[in-house]
């Protein structure tokens, strides 16, 4: 979903900093780690929406493009200033990439057409090596994904790919995960409609999920609600559990999330957020570690 989600980044001017956190998130079993990343300018515009990781690199997407950078020192190794190809923007009006995912040498990008009313939700494949577009994409069924496709997550063990509607309402039946076959995503001809394997009703609606990622057999969702929450979701049963609130200002906009275990000091969940007020010139990547 286009924003609000990215508008705060648009005023950004330039520099990249790495700092130390002043205080941890007051969470039951999760704590923000001491280190975080902070960007402004083009560095922020390229990263301001989504994040994924293969354990060695972070892959970012934002209104200013896509970036591949090392986890160790944020050294940029590949970038794409205009990652949405004309074949998609011209045909479908595609104009926005949400929270990306990494799998098997690909960056999987959820792509929306916000200016045309979110009528063409897509998933597109990019080569993780250099972020070039592979020419392969699938369409998602509009009936399952009204309001765009803000994120995508892969459950490699189950061979499934997940998305969910942006606005969720139990009365409308939109409080759900939508599951697809990972093999179908990787093998269907370009432009095919990706068949739905199943839908999973959530135990409570979770509107405004900005990103989700699998970790220890559960989906962890970054939700831009008033508490800036992270929830876990059992993708088999749909059971939702509150995990913690992110250590951000109330006006900040939380974005995409990646999951990888970098140990107690590096964290397991890695979440992008855009600052608010005078800090709206900044984009952050924070790391959270399970402490109990």
ChimeraX commands (.cxc) that place a marker at each C-alpha (Angstrom):
marker #1 position 0.00,0.00,0.00 radius 0.5
marker #1 position 1.34,3.40,-0.93 radius 0.5
marker #1 position 1.45,5.80,1.79 radius 0.5
marker #1 position 1.49,7.61,4.09 radius 0.5
marker #1 position 3.90,4.60,3.92 radius 0.5
marker #1 position 6.62,6.47,2.03 radius 0.5
marker #1 position 5.64,10.14,2.00 radius 0.5
marker #1 position 7.76,11.03,5.02 radius 0.5
marker #1 position 10.92,10.00,3.22 radius 0.5
marker #1 position 10.40,12.37,0.31 radius 0.5
marker #1 position 11.96,15.40,2.01 radius 0.5
marker #1 position 15.22,13.66,2.85 radius 0.5
marker #1 position 18.70,15.27,2.32 radius 0.5
marker #1 position 22.01,13.07,2.58 radius 0.5
marker #1 position 24.25,11.07,4.97 radius 0.5
marker #1 position 24.51,7.59,6.44 radius 0.5
marker #1 position 25.08,7.02,10.12 radius 0.5
marker #1 position 25.26,4.07,12.48 radius 0.5
marker #1 position 24.39,4.76,16.10 radius 0.5
marker #1 position 23.57,3.20,19.42 radius 0.5
marker #1 position 20.10,2.84,20.88 radius 0.5
marker #1 position 19.18,4.89,23.89 radius 0.5
marker #1 position 16.63,2.48,25.32 radius 0.5
marker #1 position 15.25,-0.99,24.57 radius 0.5
marker #1 position 11.66,-1.70,23.61 radius 0.5
marker #1 position 9.59,-2.47,26.70 radius 0.5
marker #1 position 8.54,-5.89,25.49 radius 0.5
marker #1 position 7.75,-9.19,27.16 radius 0.5
marker #1 position 10.55,-11.21,25.59 radius 0.5
marker #1 position 12.00,-8.95,22.89 radius 0.5
marker #1 position 14.61,-6.21,23.23 radius 0.5
marker #1 position 16.01,-3.79,20.71 radius 0.5
marker #1 position 19.73,-4.30,20.19 radius 0.5
marker #1 position 22.28,-1.56,20.75 radius 0.5
marker #1 position 23.19,-1.07,17.10 radius 0.5
marker #1 position 20.95,0.31,14.40 radius 0.5
marker #1 position 21.33,1.84,10.95 radius 0.5
marker #1 position 20.20,5.31,9.96 radius 0.5
marker #1 position 20.08,6.88,6.50 radius 0.5
marker #1 position 19.00,10.07,4.79 radius 0.5
marker #1 position 18.83,11.24,1.18 radius 0.5
marker #1 position 18.96,8.75,-1.68 radius 0.5
marker #1 position 20.16,6.04,0.71 radius 0.5
marker #1 position 16.85,6.35,2.55 radius 0.5
marker #1 position 14.72,6.59,-0.59 radius 0.5
marker #1 position 16.20,3.33,-1.87 radius 0.5
marker #1 position 15.45,1.54,1.40 radius 0.5
marker #1 position 12.28,3.16,2.70 radius 0.5
marker #1 position 9.70,0.42,2.25 radius 0.5
marker #1 position 10.89,-3.17,2.58 radius 0.5
marker #1 position 13.76,-5.36,3.70 radius 0.5
marker #1 position 14.81,-9.00,3.27 radius 0.5
marker #1 position 18.00,-10.91,3.97 radius 0.5
marker #1 position 19.93,-14.01,2.95 radius 0.5
marker #1 position 22.12,-13.83,6.04 radius 0.5
marker #1 position 24.97,-12.08,4.23 radius 0.5
marker #1 position 23.15,-9.20,2.55 radius 0.5
marker #1 position 20.12,-7.07,3.22 radius 0.5
marker #1 position 17.87,-6.38,0.23 radius 0.5
marker #1 position 15.93,-3.13,0.44 radius 0.5
marker #1 position 13.13,-1.58,-1.60 radius 0.5
marker #1 position 11.84,1.96,-1.48 radius 0.5
marker #1 position 10.31,4.74,-3.55 radius 0.5
marker #1 position 13.79,5.51,-4.88 radius 0.5
marker #1 position 14.71,2.01,-6.04 radius 0.5
marker #1 position 16.22,-1.21,-4.67 radius 0.5
marker #1 position 19.54,-1.84,-2.94 radius 0.5
marker #1 position 21.63,-4.85,-1.96 radius 0.5
marker #1 position 24.07,-4.16,0.88 radius 0.5
marker #1 position 26.24,-6.25,3.17 radius 0.5
marker #1 position 24.94,-7.05,6.63 radius 0.5
marker #1 position 28.39,-6.56,8.15 radius 0.5
marker #1 position 29.02,-2.92,7.21 radius 0.5
marker #1 position 26.18,-1.75,4.97 radius 0.5
marker #1 position 28.46,-1.74,1.93 radius 0.5
marker #1 position 26.30,-1.37,-1.20 radius 0.5
marker #1 position 27.01,-4.05,-3.80 radius 0.5
marker #1 position 24.08,-3.57,-6.22 radius 0.5
marker #1 position 21.28,-1.10,-6.83 radius 0.5
marker #1 position 18.44,-0.36,-9.22 radius 0.5
marker #1 position 17.08,3.18,-9.49 radius 0.5
marker #1 position 13.91,2.20,-11.40 radius 0.5
marker #1 position 13.19,-1.45,-10.59 radius 0.5
marker #1 position 9.59,-1.54,-11.89 radius 0.5
marker #1 position 9.93,-2.28,-15.63 radius 0.5
marker #1 position 7.89,-0.51,-18.28 radius 0.5
marker #1 position 6.23,-3.81,-19.13 radius 0.5
marker #1 position 4.52,-3.68,-15.72 radius 0.5
marker #1 position 4.06,0.05,-15.22 radius 0.5
marker #1 position 2.76,0.51,-18.76 radius 0.5
marker #1 position 0.44,-2.49,-18.72 radius 0.5
marker #1 position -0.85,-2.44,-15.15 radius 0.5
marker #1 position 0.04,1.01,-13.85 radius 0.5
marker #1 position 2.44,-0.57,-11.36 radius 0.5
marker #1 position 4.00,2.17,-9.27 radius 0.5
marker #1 position 4.94,0.84,-5.83 radius 0.5
marker #1 position 6.99,-1.99,-4.32 radius 0.5
marker #1 position 6.13,-3.19,-0.83 radius 0.5
marker #1 position 8.04,-5.36,1.64 radius 0.5
marker #1 position 10.24,-7.74,-0.33 radius 0.5
marker #1 position 11.35,-11.31,0.36 radius 0.5
marker #1 position 14.47,-13.33,-0.50 radius 0.5
marker #1 position 14.40,-16.94,-1.65 radius 0.5
marker #1 position 16.70,-19.14,-3.72 radius 0.5
marker #1 position 18.66,-16.42,-5.46 radius 0.5
marker #1 position 15.61,-14.21,-6.09 radius 0.5
marker #1 position 14.21,-11.07,-4.53 radius 0.5
marker #1 position 10.42,-11.40,-4.62 radius 0.5
marker #1 position 8.71,-8.01,-4.85 radius 0.5
marker #1 position 5.02,-7.30,-4.18 radius 0.5
marker #1 position 3.99,-4.61,-6.66 radius 0.5
marker #1 position 0.89,-2.38,-6.55 radius 0.5
marker #1 position -0.88,0.10,-8.82 radius 0.5
marker #1 position -2.03,2.64,-6.23 radius 0.5
marker #1 position -2.77,5.40,-8.74 radius 0.5
marker #1 position -5.17,3.05,-10.55 radius 0.5
marker #1 position -6.98,2.01,-7.39 radius 0.5
marker #1 position -5.08,-1.18,-6.50 radius 0.5
marker #1 position -6.61,-3.26,-9.27 radius 0.5
marker #1 position -3.52,-5.26,-10.27 radius 0.5
marker #1 position -1.61,-6.89,-7.38 radius 0.5
marker #1 position 1.55,-8.57,-8.68 radius 0.5
marker #1 position 4.56,-10.53,-7.48 radius 0.5
marker #1 position 7.71,-10.05,-9.55 radius 0.5
marker #1 position 11.06,-11.85,-9.44 radius 0.5
marker #1 position 14.43,-10.08,-9.46 radius 0.5
marker #1 position 17.90,-11.62,-9.57 radius 0.5
marker #1 position 19.40,-11.26,-6.11 radius 0.5
marker #1 position 22.90,-11.09,-7.61 radius 0.5
marker #1 position 22.43,-7.70,-9.27 radius 0.5
marker #1 position 18.74,-6.79,-8.70 radius 0.5
marker #1 position 17.96,-7.08,-12.39 radius 0.5
marker #1 position 14.38,-7.93,-13.34 radius 0.5
marker #1 position 14.03,-11.52,-14.53 radius 0.5
marker #1 position 11.02,-10.83,-16.73 radius 0.5
marker #1 position 8.93,-13.15,-14.60 radius 0.5
marker #1 position 5.87,-12.07,-12.63 radius 0.5
marker #1 position 2.48,-13.39,-11.59 radius 0.5
marker #1 position -0.85,-11.75,-10.98 radius 0.5
marker #1 position -2.63,-12.25,-7.66 radius 0.5
marker #1 position -6.43,-12.70,-7.59 radius 0.5
marker #1 position -7.98,-9.30,-6.92 radius 0.5
marker #1 position -10.85,-10.87,-4.98 radius 0.5
marker #1 position -8.34,-12.13,-2.40 radius 0.5
marker #1 position -6.17,-9.00,-2.32 radius 0.5
marker #1 position -8.32,-5.85,-2.40 radius 0.5
marker #1 position -6.37,-2.71,-1.57 radius 0.5
marker #1 position -3.02,-3.84,-2.89 radius 0.5
marker #1 position -0.29,-6.30,-1.87 radius 0.5
marker #1 position 1.83,-4.62,0.82 radius 0.5
marker #1 position 4.11,-7.58,1.59 radius 0.5
marker #1 position 5.12,-11.10,0.67 radius 0.5
marker #1 position 6.72,-13.83,2.79 radius 0.5
marker #1 position 8.05,-17.30,1.96 radius 0.5
marker #1 position 7.70,-20.38,4.15 radius 0.5
marker #1 position 10.39,-22.49,2.48 radius 0.5
marker #1 position 9.81,-25.52,4.70 radius 0.5
marker #1 position 6.13,-25.67,3.72 radius 0.5
marker #1 position 6.72,-24.62,0.11 radius 0.5
marker #1 position 4.28,-21.73,0.48 radius 0.5
marker #1 position 4.13,-18.02,-0.20 radius 0.5
marker #1 position 1.94,-15.73,1.92 radius 0.5
marker #1 position 0.25,-12.36,1.47 radius 0.5
marker #1 position -2.67,-10.69,3.25 radius 0.5
marker #1 position -5.11,-7.83,2.60 radius 0.5
marker #1 position -4.13,-4.34,3.80 radius 0.5
marker #1 position -7.51,-3.52,5.40 radius 0.5
marker #1 position -8.83,-6.41,7.46 radius 0.5
marker #1 position -12.41,-6.80,8.64 radius 0.5
marker #1 position -13.90,-10.03,9.99 radius 0.5
marker #1 position -17.35,-9.04,8.72 radius 0.5
marker #1 position -15.96,-8.75,5.18 radius 0.5
marker #1 position -13.83,-11.89,5.45 radius 0.5
marker #1 position -10.59,-9.99,4.86 radius 0.5
marker #1 position -8.97,-11.01,8.17 radius 0.5
marker #1 position -6.87,-13.72,6.54 radius 0.5
marker #1 position -3.63,-14.96,5.12 radius 0.5
marker #1 position -3.60,-16.02,1.49 radius 0.5
marker #1 position -1.27,-18.93,0.70 radius 0.5
marker #1 position 0.14,-19.86,-2.70 radius 0.5
marker #1 position 2.53,-22.54,-3.95 radius 0.5
marker #1 position 6.17,-21.48,-3.98 radius 0.5
marker #1 position 6.77,-23.83,-6.89 radius 0.5
marker #1 position 3.96,-22.16,-8.87 radius 0.5
marker #1 position 5.48,-18.75,-8.23 radius 0.5
marker #1 position 8.84,-19.91,-9.53 radius 0.5
marker #1 position 7.61,-21.91,-12.52 radius 0.5
marker #1 position 4.42,-20.43,-13.99 radius 0.5
marker #1 position 4.73,-18.45,-17.24 radius 0.5
marker #1 position 5.05,-14.68,-16.90 radius 0.5
marker #1 position 1.70,-12.99,-16.39 radius 0.5
marker #1 position -0.10,-16.08,-15.07 radius 0.5
marker #1 position -2.56,-15.76,-12.22 radius 0.5
marker #1 position -1.08,-17.44,-9.16 radius 0.5
marker #1 position -3.56,-20.06,-7.87 radius 0.5
marker #1 position -4.56,-19.85,-4.22 radius 0.5
marker #1 position -3.67,-22.98,-2.24 radius 0.5
marker #1 position -5.69,-21.97,0.80 radius 0.5
marker #1 position -6.74,-19.04,2.95 radius 0.5
marker #1 position -6.29,-18.96,6.71 radius 0.5
marker #1 position -8.67,-16.91,8.84 radius 0.5
marker #1 position -6.86,-14.86,11.49 radius 0.5
marker #1 position -8.07,-14.99,15.10 radius 0.5
marker #1 position -8.17,-11.19,15.02 radius 0.5
marker #1 position -8.00,-8.71,12.15 radius 0.5
marker #1 position -4.58,-7.13,11.57 radius 0.5
marker #1 position -5.00,-4.11,9.34 radius 0.5
marker #1 position -1.95,-2.19,8.13 radius 0.5
marker #1 position 0.55,-5.04,8.06 radius 0.5
marker #1 position 3.55,-3.38,6.43 radius 0.5
marker #1 position 5.66,-6.52,6.27 radius 0.5
marker #1 position 5.93,-10.08,7.52 radius 0.5
marker #1 position 8.64,-12.72,7.66 radius 0.5
marker #1 position 8.88,-16.35,8.75 radius 0.5
marker #1 position 10.96,-17.21,11.80 radius 0.5
marker #1 position 10.79,-20.43,13.80 radius 0.5
marker #1 position 7.71,-21.60,11.90 radius 0.5
marker #1 position 5.69,-18.44,12.58 radius 0.5
marker #1 position 5.04,-15.29,10.64 radius 0.5
marker #1 position 6.14,-12.11,12.41 radius 0.5
marker #1 position 4.21,-9.09,11.20 radius 0.5
marker #1 position 5.20,-5.42,11.50 radius 0.5
marker #1 position 1.94,-3.52,11.92 radius 0.5
marker #1 position 1.62,0.25,11.58 radius 0.5
marker #1 position -1.09,0.56,14.22 radius 0.5
marker #1 position -1.14,3.11,17.03 radius 0.5
marker #1 position 1.19,0.95,19.16 radius 0.5
marker #1 position 3.57,0.15,16.26 radius 0.5
marker #1 position 3.20,-3.53,17.11 radius 0.5
marker #1 position 4.79,-6.78,16.07 radius 0.5
marker #1 position 2.50,-9.82,16.11 radius 0.5
marker #1 position 3.24,-13.47,15.53 radius 0.5
marker #1 position 0.87,-15.53,13.39 radius 0.5
marker #1 position 0.53,-19.29,13.31 radius 0.5
marker #1 position 0.12,-19.74,9.56 radius 0.5
marker #1 position -1.54,-23.11,10.05 radius 0.5
marker #1 position -4.26,-22.10,12.48 radius 0.5
marker #1 position -4.41,-18.32,12.05 radius 0.5
marker #1 position -3.83,-17.73,15.76 radius 0.5
marker #1 position -2.49,-14.21,16.32 radius 0.5
marker #1 position -0.36,-13.27,19.34 radius 0.5
marker #1 position 0.96,-9.86,20.34 radius 0.5
marker #1 position 4.75,-9.92,20.70 radius 0.5
marker #1 position 6.00,-6.38,21.38 radius 0.5
marker #1 position 5.78,-2.74,20.43 radius 0.5
marker #1 position 8.61,-1.31,18.40 radius 0.5
marker #1 position 10.90,1.22,20.03 radius 0.5
marker #1 position 9.87,4.15,17.85 radius 0.5
marker #1 position 8.14,7.50,18.25 radius 0.5
marker #1 position 4.33,7.49,18.12 radius 0.5
marker #1 position 4.30,9.37,14.82 radius 0.5
marker #1 position 6.89,7.15,13.10 radius 0.5
marker #1 position 5.79,4.86,10.33 radius 0.5
marker #1 position 6.97,1.27,10.70 radius 0.5
marker #1 position 7.67,-0.57,7.48 radius 0.5
marker #1 position 9.03,-3.93,6.31 radius 0.5
marker #1 position 10.58,-6.72,8.35 radius 0.5
marker #1 position 13.19,-9.43,7.77 radius 0.5
marker #1 position 13.98,-12.45,9.94 radius 0.5
marker #1 position 17.44,-13.99,10.42 radius 0.5
marker #1 position 19.21,-15.08,13.57 radius 0.5
marker #1 position 22.39,-12.99,13.92 radius 0.5
marker #1 position 22.77,-13.92,17.59 radius 0.5
marker #1 position 21.91,-11.97,20.76 radius 0.5
marker #1 position 23.78,-8.82,19.69 radius 0.5
marker #1 position 22.55,-8.87,16.08 radius 0.5
marker #1 position 18.95,-9.89,16.73 radius 0.5
marker #1 position 16.48,-12.07,14.90 radius 0.5
marker #1 position 13.93,-9.53,13.61 radius 0.5
marker #1 position 15.06,-6.53,11.55 radius 0.5
marker #1 position 12.55,-3.76,10.91 radius 0.5
marker #1 position 12.57,-0.57,8.86 radius 0.5
marker #1 position 10.88,2.59,10.10 radius 0.5
marker #1 position 10.55,6.20,8.93 radius 0.5
marker #1 position 11.02,8.88,11.58 radius 0.5
marker #1 position 8.49,11.58,12.41 radius 0.5
marker #1 position 8.63,15.30,13.16 radius 0.5
marker #1 position 12.11,16.69,12.55 radius 0.5
marker #1 position 13.32,13.08,12.39 radius 0.5
marker #1 position 11.20,12.46,9.28 radius 0.5
marker #1 position 14.38,13.04,7.28 radius 0.5
marker #1 position 15.68,9.75,8.68 radius 0.5
marker #1 position 15.10,6.11,7.85 radius 0.5
marker #1 position 16.09,3.48,10.42 radius 0.5
marker #1 position 16.75,-0.25,10.48 radius 0.5
marker #1 position 16.35,-1.60,14.00 radius 0.5
marker #1 position 17.13,-5.08,15.28 radius 0.5
marker #1 position 15.25,-6.99,17.95 radius 0.5
marker #1 position 16.47,-10.02,19.88 radius 0.5
marker #1 position 14.46,-12.57,21.85 radius 0.5
marker #1 position 15.57,-12.43,25.46 radius 0.5
marker #1 position 13.40,-15.02,27.10 radius 0.5
marker link #1:1,2 radius 0.2
marker link #1:2,3 radius 0.2
marker link #1:3,4 radius 0.2
marker link #1:4,5 radius 0.2
marker link #1:5,6 radius 0.2
marker link #1:6,7 radius 0.2
marker link #1:7,8 radius 0.2
marker link #1:8,9 radius 0.2
marker link #1:9,10 radius 0.2
marker link #1:10,11 radius 0.2
marker link #1:11,12 radius 0.2
marker link #1:12,13 radius 0.2
marker link #1:13,14 radius 0.2
marker link #1:14,15 radius 0.2
marker link #1:15,16 radius 0.2
marker link #1:16,17 radius 0.2
marker link #1:17,18 radius 0.2
marker link #1:18,19 radius 0.2
marker link #1:19,20 radius 0.2
marker link #1:20,21 radius 0.2
marker link #1:21,22 radius 0.2
marker link #1:22,23 radius 0.2
marker link #1:23,24 radius 0.2
marker link #1:24,25 radius 0.2
marker link #1:25,26 radius 0.2
marker link #1:26,27 radius 0.2
marker link #1:27,28 radius 0.2
marker link #1:28,29 radius 0.2
marker link #1:29,30 radius 0.2
marker link #1:30,31 radius 0.2
marker link #1:31,32 radius 0.2
marker link #1:32,33 radius 0.2
marker link #1:33,34 radius 0.2
marker link #1:34,35 radius 0.2
marker link #1:35,36 radius 0.2
marker link #1:36,37 radius 0.2
marker link #1:37,38 radius 0.2
marker link #1:38,39 radius 0.2
marker link #1:39,40 radius 0.2
marker link #1:40,41 radius 0.2
marker link #1:41,42 radius 0.2
marker link #1:42,43 radius 0.2
marker link #1:43,44 radius 0.2
marker link #1:44,45 radius 0.2
marker link #1:45,46 radius 0.2
marker link #1:46,47 radius 0.2
marker link #1:47,48 radius 0.2
marker link #1:48,49 radius 0.2
marker link #1:49,50 radius 0.2
marker link #1:50,51 radius 0.2
marker link #1:51,52 radius 0.2
marker link #1:52,53 radius 0.2
marker link #1:53,54 radius 0.2
marker link #1:54,55 radius 0.2
marker link #1:55,56 radius 0.2
marker link #1:56,57 radius 0.2
marker link #1:57,58 radius 0.2
marker link #1:58,59 radius 0.2
marker link #1:59,60 radius 0.2
marker link #1:60,61 radius 0.2
marker link #1:61,62 radius 0.2
marker link #1:62,63 radius 0.2
marker link #1:63,64 radius 0.2
marker link #1:64,65 radius 0.2
marker link #1:65,66 radius 0.2
marker link #1:66,67 radius 0.2
marker link #1:67,68 radius 0.2
marker link #1:68,69 radius 0.2
marker link #1:69,70 radius 0.2
marker link #1:70,71 radius 0.2
marker link #1:71,72 radius 0.2
marker link #1:72,73 radius 0.2
marker link #1:73,74 radius 0.2
marker link #1:74,75 radius 0.2
marker link #1:75,76 radius 0.2
marker link #1:76,77 radius 0.2
marker link #1:77,78 radius 0.2
marker link #1:78,79 radius 0.2
marker link #1:79,80 radius 0.2
marker link #1:80,81 radius 0.2
marker link #1:81,82 radius 0.2
marker link #1:82,83 radius 0.2
marker link #1:83,84 radius 0.2
marker link #1:84,85 radius 0.2
marker link #1:85,86 radius 0.2
marker link #1:86,87 radius 0.2
marker link #1:87,88 radius 0.2
marker link #1:88,89 radius 0.2
marker link #1:89,90 radius 0.2
marker link #1:90,91 radius 0.2
marker link #1:91,92 radius 0.2
marker link #1:92,93 radius 0.2
marker link #1:93,94 radius 0.2
marker link #1:94,95 radius 0.2
marker link #1:95,96 radius 0.2
marker link #1:96,97 radius 0.2
marker link #1:97,98 radius 0.2
marker link #1:98,99 radius 0.2
marker link #1:99,100 radius 0.2
marker link #1:100,101 radius 0.2
marker link #1:101,102 radius 0.2
marker link #1:102,103 radius 0.2
marker link #1:103,104 radius 0.2
marker link #1:104,105 radius 0.2
marker link #1:105,106 radius 0.2
marker link #1:106,107 radius 0.2
marker link #1:107,108 radius 0.2
marker link #1:108,109 radius 0.2
marker link #1:109,110 radius 0.2
marker link #1:110,111 radius 0.2
marker link #1:111,112 radius 0.2
marker link #1:112,113 radius 0.2
marker link #1:113,114 radius 0.2
marker link #1:114,115 radius 0.2
marker link #1:115,116 radius 0.2
marker link #1:116,117 radius 0.2
marker link #1:117,118 radius 0.2
marker link #1:118,119 radius 0.2
marker link #1:119,120 radius 0.2
marker link #1:120,121 radius 0.2
marker link #1:121,122 radius 0.2
marker link #1:122,123 radius 0.2
marker link #1:123,124 radius 0.2
marker link #1:124,125 radius 0.2
marker link #1:125,126 radius 0.2
marker link #1:126,127 radius 0.2
marker link #1:127,128 radius 0.2
marker link #1:128,129 radius 0.2
marker link #1:129,130 radius 0.2
marker link #1:130,131 radius 0.2
marker link #1:131,132 radius 0.2
marker link #1:132,133 radius 0.2
marker link #1:133,134 radius 0.2
marker link #1:134,135 radius 0.2
marker link #1:135,136 radius 0.2
marker link #1:136,137 radius 0.2
marker link #1:137,138 radius 0.2
marker link #1:138,139 radius 0.2
marker link #1:139,140 radius 0.2
marker link #1:140,141 radius 0.2
marker link #1:141,142 radius 0.2
marker link #1:142,143 radius 0.2
marker link #1:143,144 radius 0.2
marker link #1:144,145 radius 0.2
marker link #1:145,146 radius 0.2
marker link #1:146,147 radius 0.2
marker link #1:147,148 radius 0.2
marker link #1:148,149 radius 0.2
marker link #1:149,150 radius 0.2
marker link #1:150,151 radius 0.2
marker link #1:151,152 radius 0.2
marker link #1:152,153 radius 0.2
marker link #1:153,154 radius 0.2
marker link #1:154,155 radius 0.2
marker link #1:155,156 radius 0.2
marker link #1:156,157 radius 0.2
marker link #1:157,158 radius 0.2
marker link #1:158,159 radius 0.2
marker link #1:159,160 radius 0.2
marker link #1:160,161 radius 0.2
marker link #1:161,162 radius 0.2
marker link #1:162,163 radius 0.2
marker link #1:163,164 radius 0.2
marker link #1:164,165 radius 0.2
marker link #1:165,166 radius 0.2
marker link #1:166,167 radius 0.2
marker link #1:167,168 radius 0.2
marker link #1:168,169 radius 0.2
marker link #1:169,170 radius 0.2
marker link #1:170,171 radius 0.2
marker link #1:171,172 radius 0.2
marker link #1:172,173 radius 0.2
marker link #1:173,174 radius 0.2
marker link #1:174,175 radius 0.2
marker link #1:175,176 radius 0.2
marker link #1:176,177 radius 0.2
marker link #1:177,178 radius 0.2
marker link #1:178,179 radius 0.2
marker link #1:179,180 radius 0.2
marker link #1:180,181 radius 0.2
marker link #1:181,182 radius 0.2
marker link #1:182,183 radius 0.2
marker link #1:183,184 radius 0.2
marker link #1:184,185 radius 0.2
marker link #1:185,186 radius 0.2
marker link #1:186,187 radius 0.2
marker link #1:187,188 radius 0.2
marker link #1:188,189 radius 0.2
marker link #1:189,190 radius 0.2
marker link #1:190,191 radius 0.2
marker link #1:191,192 radius 0.2
marker link #1:192,193 radius 0.2
marker link #1:193,194 radius 0.2
marker link #1:194,195 radius 0.2
marker link #1:195,196 radius 0.2
marker link #1:196,197 radius 0.2
marker link #1:197,198 radius 0.2
marker link #1:198,199 radius 0.2
marker link #1:199,200 radius 0.2
marker link #1:200,201 radius 0.2
marker link #1:201,202 radius 0.2
marker link #1:202,203 radius 0.2
marker link #1:203,204 radius 0.2
marker link #1:204,205 radius 0.2
marker link #1:205,206 radius 0.2
marker link #1:206,207 radius 0.2
marker link #1:207,208 radius 0.2
marker link #1:208,209 radius 0.2
marker link #1:209,210 radius 0.2
marker link #1:210,211 radius 0.2
marker link #1:211,212 radius 0.2
marker link #1:212,213 radius 0.2
marker link #1:213,214 radius 0.2
marker link #1:214,215 radius 0.2
marker link #1:215,216 radius 0.2
marker link #1:216,217 radius 0.2
marker link #1:217,218 radius 0.2
marker link #1:218,219 radius 0.2
marker link #1:219,220 radius 0.2
marker link #1:220,221 radius 0.2
marker link #1:221,222 radius 0.2
marker link #1:222,223 radius 0.2
marker link #1:223,224 radius 0.2
marker link #1:224,225 radius 0.2
marker link #1:225,226 radius 0.2
marker link #1:226,227 radius 0.2
marker link #1:227,228 radius 0.2
marker link #1:228,229 radius 0.2
marker link #1:229,230 radius 0.2
marker link #1:230,231 radius 0.2
marker link #1:231,232 radius 0.2
marker link #1:232,233 radius 0.2
marker link #1:233,234 radius 0.2
marker link #1:234,235 radius 0.2
marker link #1:235,236 radius 0.2
marker link #1:236,237 radius 0.2
marker link #1:237,238 radius 0.2
marker link #1:238,239 radius 0.2
marker link #1:239,240 radius 0.2
marker link #1:240,241 radius 0.2
marker link #1:241,242 radius 0.2
marker link #1:242,243 radius 0.2
marker link #1:243,244 radius 0.2
marker link #1:244,245 radius 0.2
marker link #1:245,246 radius 0.2
marker link #1:246,247 radius 0.2
marker link #1:247,248 radius 0.2
marker link #1:248,249 radius 0.2
marker link #1:249,250 radius 0.2
marker link #1:250,251 radius 0.2
marker link #1:251,252 radius 0.2
marker link #1:252,253 radius 0.2
marker link #1:253,254 radius 0.2
marker link #1:254,255 radius 0.2
marker link #1:255,256 radius 0.2
marker link #1:256,257 radius 0.2
marker link #1:257,258 radius 0.2
marker link #1:258,259 radius 0.2
marker link #1:259,260 radius 0.2
marker link #1:260,261 radius 0.2
marker link #1:261,262 radius 0.2
marker link #1:262,263 radius 0.2
marker link #1:263,264 radius 0.2
marker link #1:264,265 radius 0.2
marker link #1:265,266 radius 0.2
marker link #1:266,267 radius 0.2
marker link #1:267,268 radius 0.2
marker link #1:268,269 radius 0.2
marker link #1:269,270 radius 0.2
marker link #1:270,271 radius 0.2
marker link #1:271,272 radius 0.2
marker link #1:272,273 radius 0.2
marker link #1:273,274 radius 0.2
marker link #1:274,275 radius 0.2
marker link #1:275,276 radius 0.2
marker link #1:276,277 radius 0.2
marker link #1:277,278 radius 0.2
marker link #1:278,279 radius 0.2
marker link #1:279,280 radius 0.2
marker link #1:280,281 radius 0.2
marker link #1:281,282 radius 0.2
marker link #1:282,283 radius 0.2
marker link #1:283,284 radius 0.2
marker link #1:284,285 radius 0.2
marker link #1:285,286 radius 0.2
marker link #1:286,287 radius 0.2
marker link #1:287,288 radius 0.2
marker link #1:288,289 radius 0.2
marker link #1:289,290 radius 0.2
marker link #1:290,291 radius 0.2
marker link #1:291,292 radius 0.2
view
